[in-house]
Amino acid sequence: MPTIHRTSTTEMDVTSIRLERELKEHLKALAGSQGYQALIRDILWNYVQQKAGAAPARLSRDDIRASFEAIAQQPETCALTGQPIQSQAAMWLGLTHQGDLVPLSHNSLAN
């Protein structure tokens, strides 16, 4: 998940949250050099945007490590181009480096 820079940390409110040790260790491992607090902010922003119906941040081709053909079962939006993908249309599913499957339009992976 790419880091979305919204504001400097000096302008953020400090909030305390209790996490299980195992969850915190998993988050640290997933975050790598990004840092687990930045990862938590990204996860929360993605959740808020999804619930608000906002378009998710677009990915780049470098974020996709594998792809395979699929058929859209509902309307989707290409994670690379933002193009709509109609229900029952041929599409790709892209596997990101973070293990997420994202919808991709057929022409989004063309050179």
N, C-alpha and C positions, 0 to 999 in steps of 0.2 A: 504494500500500500504506500503510494508516494506521500511524503510529508507535505501537508498543505500549510504554508506559512500565513497565518492570519494576523498576528500581532506579536510584538516582542514580549518576552516573558516578564519584563519589568512592568508591563501594563496589565498583567493578568492578576486576577484574584487568587489568593492562596486558599486551597480547599483540601481538607483531610478526608481520605477514604480508607476504609479497612478492606484489605484483600487477604485471602488465604495465602500463606507462604508459597505453596505450590503454584498458584495462579501467578503470583508476582514473578517467580522464577521462570515460568513459561513465557510471560510477557517480556522479560529481560532477554531471554534467548531469541525470541522472535524479533525483537527490536534491533538487536545488534548495536551498531554504532549510533543509530538514531536515538536511542534511549527509550526506556519503557514509558516514561511520562508523556513524551511526544506521541508514542504509539497509542496510548490511551486517549489522548486528545483527538487523534485522527479517527479512531474507532467511534468515539462519541460524536464527532462532527459528521461522519458518514451516516450514523444512525439518525441523527437529527435531520439531515438533508433527505434521507430516504423517507422518513415519516412525514416531512413537509412536502414531499413530491418533487423536490429539487433534483436536477440532473446531477449525477455523481461526477467527481473530477475525472477528466479524461486521462487515459493512459497513453503511453507511447509504445511503438512496436518493440522497443527494448524491454518493456515490462512483460511481454508475452514469451513464455518459454516453450510452449507447445500449443497446437491447435488441432481440432478435429471437426468434421462436418456434423451438422445437426439441423433439425427443423424447429423453428420457433413455435411454441405451443400457445403463445400469447404475444402481444406487441412488445417489442424490446427496443432498446437504444444501443447502438454500437458504442463500445467503451473507447474506441480509438478515434472515431470521426464524429460521433454524436448523431449520425444518420439513423432515422427510424428503420426498424425491421418489422415487417408486417407479420401477423399471425399466419402460420403455415408456410412461411417463406424459408428457403434454404439460407443457412447462415453458418458461421463457425462458432465454436466455443473455444475461447482462449484460456489456457492455464497460465496464471501469473506466477512469478517467483515466490509469492507468498502463499500459493496453493489455492487461490480463488479462481473459480470459473466465471468468465465474463463473456457477454454476447458480442460478437463481431460480425459486421456486415461482410458479405462475400468479397467485395472489392477492397476491403480495408487492409488486407495483407499483401495486396499486389505491389510489386516494386515500382 
